Every structure is written in C-alpha cells, then in structure tokens.
Amino acid sequence: MSVETLTHPMTLEEFWKNYRDGYGRYELYDGVMVEMQPTGTHEQVAGFLAGEFFAQIRQLKNSYIIPRQVIIKPIDSDKSGYSPDVIVLDNSELKNEPFWQKRSTITRGETVKLVVEVVSTNWRDDYGHKLIDYEALAIPEYWIVDYLGLGGKRYIGEKKPSTISVYTLVEGEYNLQQFRDDDLIISDTFPDLKITANQLFSIVL
C-alpha cells in the first residue's frame, strides 16, 4: 500500500506502515499525512534547545532521554500523530508504552516531561490542535518557540514579537507564561536552566 493509493482518511496504523524512517519527518493530521520540511534556522533553534536540555539531564543524573524522532498519539484519536521538534521522555516510563518498542510512539502523558514545537508556517497547529491535545494527554510542559513572531496576534500580541510561550500543567489545565527579550526562561522540568529569550533567538536572528 502506498500513500498515493489511499482513498480514505489514513489511520495511525496505516501511517506507521507508510512512514519510512530516514526519509524526512511526517505528521498525521486528522487522517492526512503531512511531510514536515523544516528550515535550517528552525533546526538550529531545536538543536540548541536539545543540547541545553541534555546538559541539564546530565547535571540532574535522572532517567530522562531526548530521542531523535517520536510520534505522539492524541487521546481518543486513531487518525493523528505528532512529531515534536524536541521531546524529553522519562526513560523509566517507556516500559508502559504499548507501541514504543516497534513504533517509537507515545500514548501516555506520564512518559513525557517536556515537548517543544518550533513555530513555522503551520503555526495554527502549534497554538491550536497540539496545545489542546498535549493538555488532554496531561503533558506537564509544552514550549512554543516562535522566533519569527509568526503566530496570531491573539497568541503573541499586536506587534507579534519573537516569543517563547511555556505552558505548564496546573490542576489539569495549562498555565501560560511568555518570555521575550532578556527574560530568563522558566522551566519546571529544568529549574536550573539559565537561558534568556534573547540568547535563544540570537542563534538565528
């Protein structure tokens, strides 16, 4: 079966069969398989953050890991699967993931410590579908890194500045903090992280 021959919305099972590791990044949106084509600057930002998180993990000496590619399956949906730009997992929880061994897929919020989406032209997905689905999964921390200020004005303000939105789960709902300029980014997952918004944005801006 090839992607081209499908005449119906793709299920996650069909997505797994069509997805080929090493041939780009793909996500599944409500039955539609979408190829992700990040820019170089997009990858610079994601790579920088992954490096900073890894340094924190080594310092904390905990069981967290940062896998190369992961699919997150939303609750109550077999037609969507997201591939975040950076994800921090609790290695000790992977034994409870039914699809991890064969499909590198996460279904439980308890396994995830932090997710990062670096905003590109599909910013509505990061601020919309993914925000709702990550909250429903009870993923404790979700970063939206909007270094180009692409998001809607209702999300980052009238002047649309470069913004890092950090959503932290509090009593089952996301609480938002936004960071710009010389603001020190606050992370519950990595409380000793010492990065300002400008330090992150200076990687590419």
ZADO-1210 file (C-alpha; in nm, 4 decimals, padded with zeros to 6 digits):
<atoms>
<atom x="00.0000" y="00.0000" z="00.0000" code="MET" pos="1"/>
<atom x="00.1335" y="00.3458" z="-00.0870" code="SER" pos="2"/>
<atom x="00.0211" y="00.6856" z="00.0374" code="VAL" pos="3"/>
<atom x="-00.0978" y="00.7744" z="-00.3132" code="GLU" pos="4"/>
<atom x="-00.3426" y="00.4837" z="-00.3340" code="THR" pos="5"/>
<atom x="-00.5319" y="00.5710" z="-00.0157" code="LEU" pos="6"/>
<atom x="-00.8848" y="00.6931" z="-00.0834" code="THR" pos="7"/>
<atom x="-00.9903" y="00.7400" z="00.2792" code="HIS" pos="8"/>
<atom x="-00.8546" y="00.9234" z="00.5849" code="PRO" pos="9"/>
<atom x="-00.5391" y="00.7467" z="00.6998" code="MET" pos="10"/>
<atom x="-00.5372" y="00.5728" z="01.0372" code="THR" pos="11"/>
<atom x="-00.2359" y="00.5757" z="01.2660" code="LEU" pos="12"/>
<atom x="-00.1766" y="00.2106" z="01.1794" code="GLU" pos="13"/>
<atom x="-00.1612" y="00.2996" z="00.8094" code="GLU" pos="14"/>
<atom x="00.0629" y="00.5946" z="00.8908" code="PHE" pos="15"/>
<atom x="00.3077" y="00.3618" z="01.0653" code="TRP" pos="16"/>
<atom x="00.3181" y="00.1386" z="00.7586" code="LYS" pos="17"/>
<atom x="00.3724" y="00.4286" z="00.5183" code="ASN" pos="18"/>
<atom x="00.6180" y="00.6210" z="00.7315" code="TYR" pos="19"/>
<atom x="00.9798" y="00.5472" z="00.6446" code="ARG" pos="20"/>
<atom x="01.2411" y="00.6493" z="00.8950" code="ASP" pos="21"/>
<atom x="01.5264" y="00.8365" z="00.7291" code="GLY" pos="22"/>
<atom x="01.3093" y="00.9767" z="00.4507" code="TYR" pos="23"/>
<atom x="01.2085" y="01.3003" z="00.6199" code="GLY" pos="24"/>
<atom x="00.9716" y="01.3855" z="00.9035" code="ARG" pos="25"/>
<atom x="00.5993" y="01.3314" z="00.8797" code="TYR" pos="26"/>
<atom x="00.2950" y="01.4010" z="01.0937" code="GLU" pos="27"/>
<atom x="-00.0621" y="01.2783" z="01.0708" code="LEU" pos="28"/>
<atom x="-00.3382" y="01.5388" z="01.0958" code="TYR" pos="29"/>
<atom x="-00.6923" y="01.4042" z="01.1127" code="ASP" pos="30"/>
<atom x="-00.6186" y="01.1308" z="00.8607" code="GLY" pos="31"/>
<atom x="-00.3879" y="01.3316" z="00.6343" code="VAL" pos="32"/>
<atom x="-00.0157" y="01.2520" z="00.6208" code="MET" pos="33"/>
<atom x="00.1911" y="01.5718" z="00.6025" code="VAL" pos="34"/>
<atom x="00.5626" y="01.5947" z="00.5257" code="GLU" pos="35"/>
<atom x="00.7454" y="01.8380" z="00.7524" code="MET" pos="36"/>
<atom x="01.0188" y="02.0400" z="00.5790" code="GLN" pos="37"/>
<atom x="01.1900" y="02.2497" z="00.8478" code="PRO" pos="38"/>
<atom x="01.4252" y="02.5320" z="00.7530" code="THR" pos="39"/>
<atom x="01.7870" y="02.5430" z="00.8623" code="GLY" pos="40"/>
<atom x="01.7173" y="02.8121" z="01.1211" code="THR" pos="41"/>
<atom x="01.4290" y="02.6043" z="01.2561" code="HIS" pos="42"/>
<atom x="01.6710" y="02.3160" z="01.3101" code="GLU" pos="43"/>
<atom x="01.9292" y="02.5469" z="01.4702" code="GLN" pos="44"/>
<atom x="01.6796" y="02.6513" z="01.7366" code="VAL" pos="45"/>
<atom x="01.5610" y="02.2953" z="01.8025" code="ALA" pos="46"/>
<atom x="01.9175" y="02.1625" z="01.8134" code="GLY" pos="47"/>
<atom x="02.0314" y="02.4336" z="02.0541" code="PHE" pos="48"/>
<atom x="01.7487" y="02.3592" z="02.2946" code="LEU" pos="49"/>
<atom x="01.8072" y="01.9842" z="02.2758" code="ALA" pos="50"/>
<atom x="02.1708" y="02.0455" z="02.3670" code="GLY" pos="51"/>
<atom x="02.0808" y="02.2663" z="02.6622" code="GLU" pos="52"/>
<atom x="01.8272" y="02.0118" z="02.7865" code="PHE" pos="53"/>
<atom x="02.0796" y="01.7309" z="02.7534" code="PHE" pos="54"/>
<atom x="02.3285" y="01.9271" z="02.9651" code="ALA" pos="55"/>
<atom x="02.0609" y="01.9652" z="03.2323" code="GLN" pos="56"/>
<atom x="01.9835" y="01.5932" z="03.2208" code="ILE" pos="57"/>
<atom x="02.3494" y="01.5071" z="03.2764" code="ARG" pos="58"/>
<atom x="02.3623" y="01.7500" z="03.5669" code="GLN" pos="59"/>
<atom x="02.0469" y="01.6118" z="03.7269" code="LEU" pos="60"/>
<atom x="02.1561" y="01.2492" z="03.6681" code="LYS" pos="61"/>
<atom x="01.7966" y="01.1399" z="03.6199" code="ASN" pos="62"/>
<atom x="01.6386" y="00.8924" z="03.3799" code="SER" pos="63"/>
<atom x="01.5349" y="01.1451" z="03.1140" code="TYR" pos="64"/>
<atom x="01.6229" y="01.0956" z="02.7488" code="ILE" pos="65"/>
<atom x="01.5887" y="01.3001" z="02.4285" code="ILE" pos="66"/>
<atom x="01.5080" y="01.0606" z="02.1422" code="PRO" pos="67"/>
<atom x="01.5713" y="01.1607" z="01.7812" code="ARG" pos="68"/>
<atom x="01.2195" y="01.1023" z="01.6487" code="GLN" pos="69"/>
<atom x="00.8954" y="01.0260" z="01.8308" code="VAL" pos="70"/>
<atom x="00.5273" y="01.0184" z="01.7391" code="ILE" pos="71"/>
<atom x="00.2774" y="01.1421" z="01.9995" code="ILE" pos="72"/>
<atom x="-00.0680" y="00.9891" z="01.9670" code="LYS" pos="73"/>
<atom x="-00.3508" y="01.2140" z="02.0926" code="PRO" pos="74"/>
<atom x="-00.6162" y="01.0714" z="02.3220" code="ILE" pos="75"/>
<atom x="-00.9213" y="00.9171" z="02.1537" code="ASP" pos="76"/>
<atom x="-00.7853" y="00.9522" z="01.8012" code="SER" pos="77"/>
<atom x="-00.6510" y="00.6923" z="01.5624" code="ASP" pos="78"/>
<atom x="-00.6092" y="00.9444" z="01.2805" code="LYS" pos="79"/>
<atom x="-00.3477" y="01.1839" z="01.4213" code="SER" pos="80"/>
<atom x="00.0134" y="01.1568" z="01.5308" code="GLY" pos="81"/>
<atom x="00.2540" y="01.4441" z="01.6018" code="TYR" pos="82"/>
<atom x="00.6320" y="01.4526" z="01.5649" code="SER" pos="83"/>
<atom x="00.7598" y="01.7258" z="01.8003" code="PRO" pos="84"/>
<atom x="01.0778" y="01.9210" z="01.7325" code="ASP" pos="85"/>
<atom x="01.2205" y="01.8309" z="02.0745" code="VAL" pos="86"/>
<atom x="01.0816" y="01.5898" z="02.3304" code="ILE" pos="87"/>
<atom x="01.2114" y="01.4867" z="02.6728" code="VAL" pos="88"/>
<atom x="01.0944" y="01.1468" z="02.7935" code="LEU" pos="89"/>
<atom x="01.1177" y="00.9635" z="03.1243" code="ASP" pos="90"/>
<atom x="01.3084" y="00.6502" z="03.0307" code="ASN" pos="91"/>
<atom x="01.1641" y="00.4606" z="03.3274" code="SER" pos="92"/>
<atom x="00.8098" y="00.5033" z="03.1892" code="GLU" pos="93"/>
<atom x="00.8762" y="00.3622" z="02.8425" code="LEU" pos="94"/>
<atom x="00.8030" y="00.0094" z="02.9610" code="LYS" pos="95"/>
<atom x="00.4391" y="00.1169" z="02.9980" code="ASN" pos="96"/>
<atom x="00.4102" y="00.2406" z="02.6386" code="GLU" pos="97"/>
<atom x="00.2363" y="-00.0244" z="02.4240" code="PRO" pos="98"/>
<atom x="00.3760" y="00.0963" z="02.0886" code="PHE" pos="99"/>
<atom x="00.7232" y="00.2131" z="02.1881" code="TRP" pos="100"/>
<atom x="00.9265" y="-00.0955" z="02.1021" code="GLN" pos="101"/>
<atom x="00.8084" y="-00.1235" z="01.7421" code="LYS" pos="102"/>
<atom x="00.6672" y="00.2178" z="01.6546" code="ARG" pos="103"/>
<atom x="00.8509" y="00.4814" z="01.8640" code="SER" pos="104"/>
<atom x="00.5076" y="00.6136" z="01.9610" code="THR" pos="105"/>
<atom x="00.3972" y="00.7707" z="02.2892" code="ILE" pos="106"/>
<atom x="00.0388" y="00.7408" z="02.4152" code="THR" pos="107"/>
<atom x="00.0740" y="00.8413" z="02.7821" code="ARG" pos="108"/>
<atom x="00.1393" y="01.1895" z="02.9163" code="GLY" pos="109"/>
<atom x="00.3195" y="01.0350" z="03.2146" code="GLU" pos="110"/>
<atom x="00.6040" y="00.9334" z="02.9843" code="THR" pos="111"/>
<atom x="00.6647" y="01.2889" z="02.8625" code="VAL" pos="112"/>
<atom x="00.8399" y="01.5566" z="03.0658" code="LYS" pos="113"/>
<atom x="00.8594" y="01.8361" z="02.8097" code="LEU" pos="114"/>
<atom x="00.7675" y="01.8990" z="02.4451" code="VAL" pos="115"/>
<atom x="00.8962" y="02.1782" z="02.2212" code="VAL" pos="116"/>
<atom x="00.7426" y="02.2940" z="01.8949" code="GLU" pos="117"/>
<atom x="00.9415" y="02.5494" z="01.6938" code="VAL" pos="118"/>
<atom x="00.6916" y="02.7589" z="01.5003" code="VAL" pos="119"/>
<atom x="00.6909" y="02.7627" z="01.1209" code="SER" pos="120"/>
<atom x="00.4220" y="02.8437" z="00.8652" code="THR" pos="121"/>
<atom x="00.1856" y="02.5868" z="01.0239" code="ASN" pos="122"/>
<atom x="00.1704" y="02.7937" z="01.3438" code="TRP" pos="123"/>
<atom x="-00.2026" y="02.7307" z="01.3851" code="ARG" pos="124"/>
<atom x="-00.1287" y="02.3655" z="01.4616" code="ASP" pos="125"/>
<atom x="00.1212" y="02.4531" z="01.7362" code="ASP" pos="126"/>
<atom x="-00.1082" y="02.7055" z="01.9064" code="TYR" pos="127"/>
<atom x="-00.4266" y="02.5103" z="01.8311" code="GLY" pos="128"/>
<atom x="-00.4556" y="02.1334" z="01.7815" code="HIS" pos="129"/>
<atom x="-00.1296" y="02.0408" z="01.9528" code="LYS" pos="130"/>
<atom x="-00.1894" y="02.2671" z="02.2508" code="LEU" pos="131"/>
<atom x="-00.5312" y="02.1106" z="02.3086" code="ILE" pos="132"/>
<atom x="-00.4104" y="01.7544" z="02.2560" code="ASP" pos="133"/>
<atom x="-00.0970" y="01.7892" z="02.4698" code="TYR" pos="134"/>
<atom x="-00.3068" y="01.9350" z="02.7513" code="GLU" pos="135"/>
<atom x="-00.5558" y="01.6471" z="02.7210" code="ALA" pos="136"/>
<atom x="-00.2675" y="01.3999" z="02.7469" code="LEU" pos="137"/>
<atom x="-00.1529" y="01.5823" z="03.0629" code="ALA" pos="138"/>
<atom x="00.1937" y="01.6519" z="02.9233" code="ILE" pos="139"/>
<atom x="00.3364" y="01.8648" z="03.2049" code="PRO" pos="140"/>
<atom x="00.5293" y="02.1216" z="02.9996" code="GLU" pos="141"/>
<atom x="00.4870" y="02.2475" z="02.6431" code="TYR" pos="142"/>
<atom x="00.7049" y="02.5133" z="02.4786" code="TRP" pos="143"/>
<atom x="00.6087" y="02.7032" z="02.1631" code="ILE" pos="144"/>
<atom x="00.9201" y="02.8781" z="02.0314" code="VAL" pos="145"/>
<atom x="00.8041" y="03.1471" z="01.7892" code="ASP" pos="146"/>
<atom x="01.1355" y="03.3075" z="01.6956" code="TYR" pos="147"/>
<atom x="00.9950" y="03.4792" z="01.3848" code="LEU" pos="148"/>
<atom x="00.6752" y="03.6025" z="01.5503" code="GLY" pos="149"/>
<atom x="00.4544" y="03.4106" z="01.3082" code="LEU" pos="150"/>
<atom x="00.1732" y="03.3280" z="01.5500" code="GLY" pos="151"/>
<atom x="-00.1583" y="03.5090" z="01.5536" code="GLY" pos="152"/>
<atom x="-00.1889" y="03.8390" z="01.7395" code="LYS" pos="153"/>
<atom x="-00.4241" y="03.6793" z="01.9912" code="ARG" pos="154"/>
<atom x="-00.1390" y="03.4476" z="02.0935" code="TYR" pos="155"/>
<atom x="00.1687" y="03.6726" z="02.0989" code="ILE" pos="156"/>
<atom x="00.0354" y="04.0290" z="02.0891" code="GLY" pos="157"/>
<atom x="-00.0375" y="04.3064" z="01.8426" code="GLU" pos="158"/>
<atom x="00.3264" y="04.3712" z="01.7429" code="LYS" pos="159"/>
<atom x="00.3967" y="03.9960" z="01.7059" code="LYS" pos="160"/>
<atom x="00.7403" y="03.9936" z="01.8718" code="PRO" pos="161"/>
<atom x="00.9661" y="03.6894" z="01.8937" code="SER" pos="162"/>
<atom x="00.8109" y="03.4950" z="02.1809" code="THR" pos="163"/>
<atom x="00.8587" y="03.1758" z="02.3796" code="ILE" pos="164"/>
<atom x="00.5299" y="03.0510" z="02.5228" code="SER" pos="165"/>
<atom x="00.5689" y="02.7981" z="02.8038" code="VAL" pos="166"/>
<atom x="00.2559" y="02.6095" z="02.9052" code="TYR" pos="167"/>
<atom x="00.2753" y="02.4333" z="03.2411" code="THR" pos="168"/>
<atom x="00.0086" y="02.1895" z="03.3568" code="LEU" pos="169"/>
<atom x="-00.1660" y="02.3057" z="03.6746" code="VAL" pos="170"/>
<atom x="-00.4615" y="02.1012" z="03.8035" code="GLU" pos="171"/>
<atom x="-00.5219" y="01.9540" z="03.4609" code="GLY" pos="172"/>
<atom x="-00.5072" y="02.2808" z="03.2668" code="GLU" pos="173"/>
<atom x="-00.2232" y="02.4683" z="03.1021" code="TYR" pos="174"/>
<atom x="-00.0968" y="02.7860" z="03.2663" code="ASN" pos="175"/>
<atom x="00.0829" y="03.0205" z="03.0236" code="LEU" pos="176"/>
<atom x="00.3994" y="03.2234" z="03.0756" code="GLN" pos="177"/>
<atom x="00.5603" y="03.4118" z="02.7879" code="GLN" pos="178"/>
<atom x="00.9235" y="03.5156" z="02.7567" code="PHE" pos="179"/>
<atom x="01.0825" y="03.7832" z="02.5373" code="ARG" pos="180"/>
<atom x="01.3990" y="03.9924" z="02.5178" code="ASP" pos="181"/>
<atom x="01.6150" y="03.9381" z="02.8282" code="ASP" pos="182"/>
<atom x="01.3529" y="03.7358" z="03.0188" code="ASP" pos="183"/>
<atom x="01.5016" y="03.4258" z="03.1809" code="LEU" pos="184"/>
<atom x="01.3028" y="03.1258" z="03.0585" code="ILE" pos="185"/>
<atom x="01.1399" y="02.9423" z="03.3488" code="ILE" pos="186"/>
<atom x="01.1019" y="02.5649" z="03.3257" code="SER" pos="187"/>
<atom x="00.9562" y="02.3337" z="03.5875" code="ASP" pos="188"/>
<atom x="01.1274" y="02.0385" z="03.4214" code="THR" pos="189"/>
<atom x="01.4707" y="02.2044" z="03.4306" code="PHE" pos="190"/>
<atom x="01.4626" y="02.4593" z="03.7150" code="PRO" pos="191"/>
<atom x="01.8369" y="02.5306" z="03.6841" code="ASP" pos="192"/>
<atom x="01.8160" y="02.6191" z="03.3152" code="LEU" pos="193"/>
<atom x="01.9804" y="02.9571" z="03.2576" code="LYS" pos="194"/>
<atom x="01.8756" y="03.0777" z="02.9124" code="ILE" pos="195"/>
<atom x="01.7165" y="03.4082" z="02.8215" code="THR" pos="196"/>
<atom x="01.4830" y="03.4508" z="02.5283" code="ALA" pos="197"/>
<atom x="01.7420" y="03.6675" z="02.3517" code="ASN" pos="198"/>
<atom x="02.0127" y="03.4046" z="02.3978" code="GLN" pos="199"/>
<atom x="01.7928" y="03.1544" z="02.2206" code="LEU" pos="200"/>
<atom x="01.6831" y="03.3928" z="01.9469" code="PHE" pos="201"/>
<atom x="02.0407" y="03.5106" z="01.8857" code="SER" pos="202"/>
<atom x="02.1185" y="03.1675" z="01.7456" code="ILE" pos="203"/>
<atom x="01.9349" y="03.2660" z="01.4279" code="VAL" pos="204"/>
<atom x="01.8289" y="03.6353" z="01.4470" code="LEU" pos="205"/>
</atoms>
